[in-house]
Amino acid sequence: MIDKLEILQKHLGAVGSSIDGASLKHQTQKFSEDITDANDFVGALQILDSSLKKISKLLEDKNYEDVQDKVLIASESVKIVDNCSFLGNALFDNNYNVSVGSKTFTFEICNPLKILENSDYKGMKAYIEDKREEIASMLSELAVAIASYSPSQSFGGSSHDFMNDLDFTKLFK
């Protein structure tokens, strides 16, 4: 506990008197909210990816030219979509936005079964593959943003290098 207090005093001492208590509290809250929001965003993307992977597996395992398989794919896909939620919220047919520091991430996903209204199962499979690639790319970009997130963005723009004292990136591995 004393080590943690020493680290905190070291950081606060390095920040100096240029930051008043209210500003420090606000910046600390912003940093905490950004990281919490990013964590929730990652969780939602991972669950979406898992659900899309399950539907994709159905499409690979079944012959979507066969009527019985079409019915099975549709009914199983509906179950997967209906059960896809995070913190009690349905994940499909939503837009997601999260900011980490000064970078904003946006992701939109619709129910893949809606693709069947204007296309066939091949179109649905292509949509799923595109969204899974987009999720993988977004997770990579988000990891970079978190790793390069400078606590000085939250702590009043101080030039002190907090990353040498506490490696925040290890929190996300």
MIDOSE-1310 file (N, C-alpha, C; in nm, 2 decimals, decimal comma, always signed):
residues 173
midk	+0,08/-0,12/+0,00/+0,00/+0,00/+0,00/+0,09/+0,13/+0,00; +0,20/+0,12/+0,07/+0,28/+0,24/+0,08/+0,35/+0,26/-0,06; +0,38/+0,15/-0,13/+0,44/+0,17/-0,26/+0,34/+0,24/-0,35; +0,21/+0,21/-0,35/+0,11/+0,28/-0,43/+0,10/+0,42/-0,39
leil	+0,10/+0,45/-0,26/+0,10/+0,59/-0,22/+0,22/+0,67/-0,27; +0,33/+0,61/-0,26/+0,46/+0,67/-0,31/+0,45/+0,70/-0,46; +0,39/+0,61/-0,53/+0,38/+0,63/-0,68/+0,28/+0,74/-0,70; +0,17/+0,74/-0,63/+0,07/+0,85/-0,65/+0,13/+0,98/-0,61
qkhl	+0,21/+0,99/-0,50/+0,27/+1,12/-0,46/+0,37/+1,16/-0,56; +0,44/+1,06/-0,61/+0,54/+1,09/-0,72/+0,48/+1,16/-0,84; +0,36/+1,10/-0,88/+0,29/+1,16/-1,00/+0,23/+1,29/-0,96; +0,17/+1,30/-0,85/+0,11/+1,43/-0,81/+0,22/+1,54/-0,79
gavg	+0,33/+1,50/-0,74/+0,44/+1,59/-0,72/+0,49/+1,64/-0,85; +0,50/+1,55/-0,95/+0,55/+1,58/-1,08/+0,45/+1,67/-1,16; +0,32/+1,66/-1,13/+0,22/+1,74/-1,19/+0,23/+1,88/-1,14; +0,26/+1,89/-1,01/+0,29/+2,02/-0,95/+0,16/+2,10/-0,92
ssid	+0,17/+2,23/-0,90/+0,06/+2,31/-0,86/-0,01/+2,36/-0,98; +0,02/+2,33/-1,10/-0,04/+2,38/-1,22/-0,19/+2,32/-1,23; -0,22/+2,22/-1,16/-0,35/+2,16/-1,17/-0,42/+2,18/-1,03; -0,54/+2,23/-1,03/-0,61/+2,24/-0,91/-0,69/+2,11/-0,88
gasl	-0,74/+2,09/-0,77/-0,80/+1,97/-0,73/-0,92/+1,93/-0,81; -1,00/+2,03/-0,85/-1,12/+2,01/-0,93/-1,08/+1,96/-1,07; -0,98/+2,03/-1,13/-0,94/+1,99/-1,26/-0,88/+1,85/-1,26; -0,80/+1,82/-1,16/-0,74/+1,68/-1,14/-0,85/+1,58/-1,13
khqt	-0,95/+1,61/-1,05/-1,07/+1,51/-1,04/-1,14/+1,49/-1,17; -1,16/+1,60/-1,24/-1,23/+1,59/-1,37/-1,15/+1,51/-1,47; -1,02/+1,54/-1,48/-0,93/+1,46/-1,57/-0,92/+1,32/-1,53; -0,92/+1,29/-1,40/-0,91/+1,15/-1,36/-1,04/+1,08/-1,39
qkfs	-1,16/+1,14/-1,38/-1,28/+1,08/-1,42/-1,29/+1,06/-1,57; -1,24/+1,15/-1,65/-1,24/+1,14/-1,79/-1,16/+1,01/-1,83; -1,04/+1,00/-1,77/-0,95/+0,89/-1,80/-1,02/+0,76/-1,76; -1,08/+0,75/-1,65/-1,15/+0,64/-1,60/-1,27/+0,60/-1,69
edit	-1,35/+0,70/-1,73/-1,46/+0,68/-1,82/-1,42/+0,63/-1,96; -1,31/+0,69/-2,01/-1,26/+0,64/-2,14/-1,22/+0,50/-2,13; -1,15/+0,46/-2,03/-1,10/+0,32/-2,02/-1,22/+0,22/-2,00; -1,32/+0,26/-1,91/-1,44/+0,18/-1,89/-1,52/+0,17/-2,02
dand	-1,54/+0,28/-2,09/-1,61/+0,27/-2,21/-1,54/+0,18/-2,32; -1,41/+0,19/-2,32/-1,33/+0,11/-2,42/-1,34/-0,04/-2,38; -1,34/-0,07/-2,25/-1,35/-0,20/-2,20/-1,49/-0,26/-2,24; -1,60/-0,18/-2,22/-1,73/-0,23/-2,26/-1,74/-0,25/-2,41
fvga	-1,68/-0,16/-2,49/-1,68/-0,16/-2,63/-1,61/-0,29/-2,68; -1,50/-0,32/-2,62/-1,42/-0,44/-2,65/-1,51/-0,57/-2,62; -1,57/-0,57/-2,51/-1,66/-0,68/-2,47/-1,77/-0,70/-2,57; -1,84/-0,59/-2,61/-1,95/-0,60/-2,70/-1,90/-0,65/-2,84
lqil	-1,78/-0,60/-2,88/-1,73/-0,64/-3,01/-1,69/-0,79/-3,01; -1,64/-0,84/-2,90/-1,60/-0,98/-2,89/-1,72/-1,07/-2,89; -1,83/-1,03/-2,82/-1,95/-1,11/-2,82/-2,01/-1,11/-2,96; -2,01/-0,99/-3,03/-2,06/-0,99/-3,17/-1,98/-1,08/-3,26
dssl	-1,85/-1,07/-3,24/-1,77/-1,16/-3,33/-1,79/-1,31/-3,30; -1,81/-1,34/-3,18/-1,84/-1,48/-3,15/-1,98/-1,53/-3,21; -2,08/-1,44/-3,20/-2,21/-1,47/-3,26/-2,20/-1,48/-3,41; -2,13/-1,39/-3,47/-2,11/-1,39/-3,62/-2,03/-1,52/-3,66
kkis	-1,94/-1,56/-3,58/-1,86/-1,68/-3,61/-1,95/-1,80/-3,60; -2,05/-1,81/-3,51/-2,14/-1,92/-3,50/-2,23/-1,93/-3,62; -2,28/-1,81/-3,66/-2,37/-1,81/-3,78/-2,29/-1,85/-3,90; -2,17/-1,80/-3,91/-2,08/-1,83/-4,03/-2,05/-1,99/-4,03
klle	-2,03/-2,04/-3,91/-2,01/-2,19/-3,91/-2,14/-2,27/-3,95; -2,25/-2,22/-3,92/-2,38/-2,28/-3,97/-2,38/-2,27/-4,12; -2,34/-2,16/-4,17/-2,35/-2,15/-4,32/-2,25/-2,24/-4,39; -2,14/-2,26/-4,32/-2,03/-2,35/-4,38/-2,08/-2,50/-4,37
dkny	-2,14/-2,53/-4,26/-2,18/-2,67/-4,23/-2,30/-2,72/-4,31; -2,38/-2,63/-4,35/-2,51/-2,66/-4,41/-2,51/-2,63/-4,56; -2,59/-2,69/-4,63/-2,61/-2,66/-4,78/-2,73/-2,57/-4,79; -2,70/-2,44/-4,81/-2,81/-2,34/-4,81/-2,89/-2,34/-4,94
edvq	-2,86/-2,44/-5,02/-2,95/-2,46/-5,14/-3,06/-2,56/-5,10; -3,04/-2,64/-5,00/-3,14/-2,73/-4,95/-3,25/-2,66/-4,86; -3,37/-2,69/-4,89/-3,48/-2,62/-4,82/-3,48/-2,65/-4,67; -3,46/-2,77/-4,63/-3,45/-2,80/-4,48/-3,33/-2,73/-4,42
dkvl	-3,22/-2,73/-4,48/-3,10/-2,66/-4,43/-3,13/-2,51/-4,42; -3,20/-2,46/-4,52/-3,23/-2,31/-4,51/-3,31/-2,28/-4,39; -3,41/-2,36/-4,36/-3,50/-2,34/-4,24/-3,41/-2,36/-4,11; -3,33/-2,46/-4,11/-3,24/-2,48/-3,99/-3,15/-2,37/-3,97
iase	-3,08/-2,32/-4,08/-2,99/-2,20/-4,07/-3,06/-2,08/-4,02; -3,18/-2,06/-4,07/-3,26/-1,94/-4,03/-3,30/-1,95/-3,88; -3,35/-2,06/-3,84/-3,40/-2,08/-3,70/-3,28/-2,07/-3,60; -3,17/-2,14/-3,63/-3,06/-2,13/-3,55/-2,99/-1,99/-3,54
svki	-2,99/-1,92/-3,66/-2,94/-1,79/-3,66/-3,02/-1,69/-3,58; -3,16/-1,71/-3,59/-3,25/-1,62/-3,51/-3,22/-1,64/-3,36; -3,19/-1,77/-3,31/-3,16/-1,79/-3,17/-3,03/-1,72/-3,14; -2,93/-1,73/-3,22/-2,80/-1,67/-3,19/-2,81/-1,52/-3,18
vdnc	-2,88/-1,46/-3,28/-2,90/-1,32/-3,28/-2,98/-1,27/-3,15; -3,09/-1,34/-3,12/-3,17/-1,31/-3,01/-3,10/-1,32/-2,88; -3,00/-1,41/-2,87/-2,93/-1,43/-2,74/-2,80/-1,35/-2,74; -2,77/-1,27/-2,84/-2,65/-1,19/-2,85/-2,67/-1,06/-2,77
sflg	-2,62/-1,05/-2,65/-2,64/-0,93/-2,57/-2,52/-0,91/-2,48; -2,51/-0,78/-2,44/-2,40/-0,75/-2,35/-2,46/-0,65/-2,24; -2,44/-0,68/-2,12/-2,49/-0,60/-2,01/-2,64/-0,58/-2,03; -2,71/-0,68/-2,07/-2,86/-0,68/-2,09/-2,91/-0,61/-2,21
nalf	-2,82/-0,56/-2,30/-2,86/-0,49/-2,42/-2,83/-0,58/-2,55; -2,93/-0,58/-2,63/-2,92/-0,65/-2,76/-2,81/-0,59/-2,84; -2,72/-0,66/-2,91/-2,61/-0,61/-2,98/-2,63/-0,58/-3,13; -2,72/-0,66/-3,19/-2,74/-0,64/-3,33/-2,83/-0,52/-3,35
dnny	-2,83/-0,46/-3,47/-2,91/-0,35/-3,51/-2,88/-0,23/-3,42; -2,75/-0,20/-3,40/-2,70/-0,09/-3,32/-2,59/-0,02/-3,38; -2,57/+0,10/-3,34/-2,45/+0,18/-3,37/-2,37/+0,20/-3,24; -2,24/+0,19/-3,24/-2,16/+0,20/-3,12/-2,05/+0,31/-3,15
nvsv	-2,03/+0,39/-3,04/-1,93/+0,49/-3,05/-1,86/+0,49/-2,91; -1,72/+0,50/-2,92/-1,64/+0,51/-2,80/-1,52/+0,60/-2,83; -1,48/+0,68/-2,73/-1,36/+0,76/-2,75/-1,26/+0,72/-2,65; -1,14/+0,71/-2,70/-1,02/+0,69/-2,62/-0,92/+0,80/-2,65
gskt	-0,91/+0,89/-2,55/-0,83/+1,01/-2,57/-0,90/+1,10/-2,67; -0,83/+1,13/-2,77/-0,89/+1,21/-2,88/-0,94/+1,13/-3,00; -0,93/+1,00/-2,99/-0,97/+0,92/-3,10/-1,11/+0,86/-3,08; -1,20/+0,87/-3,18/-1,33/+0,81/-3,17/-1,34/+0,69/-3,26
ftfe	-1,40/+0,59/-3,20/-1,43/+0,46/-3,28/-1,58/+0,45/-3,30; -1,62/+0,41/-3,42/-1,76/+0,40/-3,45/-1,78/+0,26/-3,52; -1,88/+0,19/-3,48/-1,91/+0,06/-3,54/-2,06/+0,04/-3,55; -2,11/+0,00/-3,67/-2,25/-0,02/-3,69/-2,27/-0,17/-3,74
icnp	-2,37/-0,23/-3,69/-2,40/-0,37/-3,73/-2,55/-0,39/-3,73; -2,60/-0,46/-3,84/-2,74/-0,49/-3,84/-2,75/-0,64/-3,83; -2,87/-0,69/-3,81/-2,90/-0,83/-3,80/-2,87/-0,89/-3,93; -2,78/-0,99/-3,93/-2,74/-1,05/-4,06/-2,85/-1,12/-4,14
lkil	-2,96/-1,15/-4,06/-3,07/-1,22/-4,13/-3,15/-1,11/-4,22; -3,13/-0,99/-4,19/-3,20/-0,88/-4,27/-3,13/-0,88/-4,41; -3,01/-0,93/-4,42/-2,94/-0,93/-4,55/-3,02/-1,02/-4,65; -3,09/-1,12/-4,59/-3,17/-1,22/-4,68/-3,29/-1,15/-4,74
ensd	-3,33/-1,04/-4,70/-3,44/-0,97/-4,76/-3,40/-0,92/-4,90; -3,27/-0,89/-4,92/-3,23/-0,83/-5,05/-3,12/-0,92/-5,12; -3,08/-1,03/-5,05/-2,98/-1,11/-5,10/-3,00/-1,25/-5,07; -2,90/-1,34/-5,09/-2,91/-1,48/-5,06/-2,82/-1,51/-4,94
ykgm	-2,80/-1,64/-4,91/-2,71/-1,68/-4,80/-2,57/-1,65/-4,83; -2,53/-1,64/-4,96/-2,39/-1,60/-5,00/-2,37/-1,46/-4,96; -2,47/-1,37/-4,98/-2,46/-1,23/-4,94/-2,45/-1,22/-4,79; -2,53/-1,30/-4,72/-2,53/-1,30/-4,58/-2,39/-1,34/-4,53
kayi	-2,34/-1,44/-4,59/-2,20/-1,49/-4,55/-2,10/-1,38/-4,57; -2,11/-1,31/-4,69/-2,01/-1,21/-4,72/-2,02/-1,09/-4,62; -2,14/-1,06/-4,58/-2,17/-0,95/-4,48/-2,10/-0,99/-4,35; -2,12/-1,12/-4,31/-2,06/-1,17/-4,18/-1,91/-1,16/-4,19
edkr	-1,85/-1,21/-4,30/-1,71/-1,20/-4,31/-1,66/-1,06/-4,31; -1,72/-0,97/-4,37/-1,68/-0,83/-4,37/-1,69/-0,77/-4,23; -1,80/-0,80/-4,16/-1,81/-0,75/-4,02/-1,71/-0,81/-3,93; -1,68/-0,93/-3,94/-1,57/-1,00/-3,86/-1,44/-0,94/-3,88
eeia	-1,41/-0,91/-4,01/-1,28/-0,84/-4,04/-1,28/-0,70/-3,98; -1,39/-0,63/-3,99/-1,40/-0,49/-3,94/-1,38/-0,50/-3,79; -1,44/-0,59/-3,72/-1,43/-0,61/-3,57/-1,28/-0,63/-3,54; -1,22/-0,73/-3,61/-1,07/-0,75/-3,58/-0,99/-0,63/-3,60
smls	-1,01/-0,56/-3,71/-0,94/-0,43/-3,73/-0,97/-0,33/-3,62; -1,09/-0,31/-3,59/-1,13/-0,22/-3,48/-1,06/-0,25/-3,35; -1,06/-0,38/-3,31/-1,00/-0,42/-3,19/-0,85/-0,39/-3,19; -0,78/-0,41/-3,31/-0,64/-0,38/-3,32/-0,62/-0,23/-3,30
elav	-0,70/-0,15/-3,37/-0,69/-0,01/-3,36/-0,71/+0,04/-3,22; -0,81/-0,02/-3,16/-0,84/+0,02/-3,02/-0,73/-0,02/-2,92; -0,67/-0,13/-2,95/-0,55/-0,17/-2,86/-0,44/-0,07/-2,88; -0,41/-0,02/-3,00/-0,31/+0,07/-3,02/-0,35/+0,21/-2,95
aias	-0,47/+0,25/-2,97/-0,51/+0,37/-2,90/-0,50/+0,36/-2,75; -0,54/+0,25/-2,69/-0,52/+0,23/-2,55/-0,38/+0,23/-2,51; -0,29/+0,16/-2,58/-0,15/+0,15/-2,55/-0,08/+0,29/-2,56; -0,13/+0,37/-2,66/-0,07/+0,50/-2,67/-0,14/+0,61/-2,60
ysps	-0,24/+0,57/-2,53/-0,32/+0,67/-2,45/-0,22/+0,73/-2,34; -0,21/+0,85/-2,34/-0,11/+0,92/-2,25/-0,19/+0,97/-2,13; -0,15/+0,92/-2,01/-0,22/+0,98/-1,90/-0,21/+1,13/-1,89; -0,11/+1,19/-1,95/-0,10/+1,33/-1,95/-0,22/+1,40/-2,03
qsfg	-0,29/+1,32/-2,11/-0,41/+1,37/-2,18/-0,52/+1,39/-2,07; -0,52/+1,31/-1,97/-0,62/+1,32/-1,86/-0,57/+1,41/-1,75; -0,44/+1,41/-1,73/-0,38/+1,48/-1,61/-0,33/+1,62/-1,65; -0,41/+1,70/-1,71/-0,37/+1,84/-1,73/-0,26/+1,87/-1,83
gssh	-0,23/+1,78/-1,92/-0,13/+1,80/-2,02/+0,01/+1,81/-1,96; +0,04/+1,75/-1,85/+0,17/+1,75/-1,79/+0,27/+1,69/-1,88; +0,39/+1,74/-1,88/+0,49/+1,68/-1,97/+0,56/+1,56/-1,90; +0,52/+1,53/-1,78/+0,58/+1,41/-1,71/+0,55/+1,29/-1,78
dfmn	+0,65/+1,20/-1,79/+0,63/+1,07/-1,86/+0,58/+0,96/-1,76; +0,45/+0,95/-1,74/+0,39/+0,85/-1,65/+0,42/+0,71/-1,69; +0,44/+0,69/-1,82/+0,45/+0,56/-1,88/+0,58/+0,49/-1,82; +0,68/+0,57/-1,79/+0,80/+0,51/-1,73/+0,78/+0,46/-1,59
dldf	+0,68/+0,52/-1,52/+0,65/+0,49/-1,38/+0,55/+0,38/-1,37; +0,45/+0,38/-1,45/+0,34/+0,28/-1,44/+0,30/+0,25/-1,58; +0,31/+0,12/-1,62/+0,27/+0,08/-1,76/+0,13/+0,05/-1,77; +0,04/+0,14/-1,81/-0,10/+0,12/-1,82/-0,13/+0,02/-1,92
tklf	-0,05/+0,00/-2,02/-0,08/-0,09/-2,13/-0,09/-0,24/-2,08; -0,02/-0,27/-1,97/-0,02/-0,40/-1,91/-0,16/-0,44/-1,85; -0,24/-0,33/-1,83/-0,37/-0,36/-1,78/-0,47/-0,42/-1,88; -0,43/-0,41/-2,01/-0,52/-0,45/-2,11/-0,46/-0,58/-2,19
k	-0,37/-0,65/-2,13/-0,32/-0,77/-2,20/-0,37/-0,89/-2,13
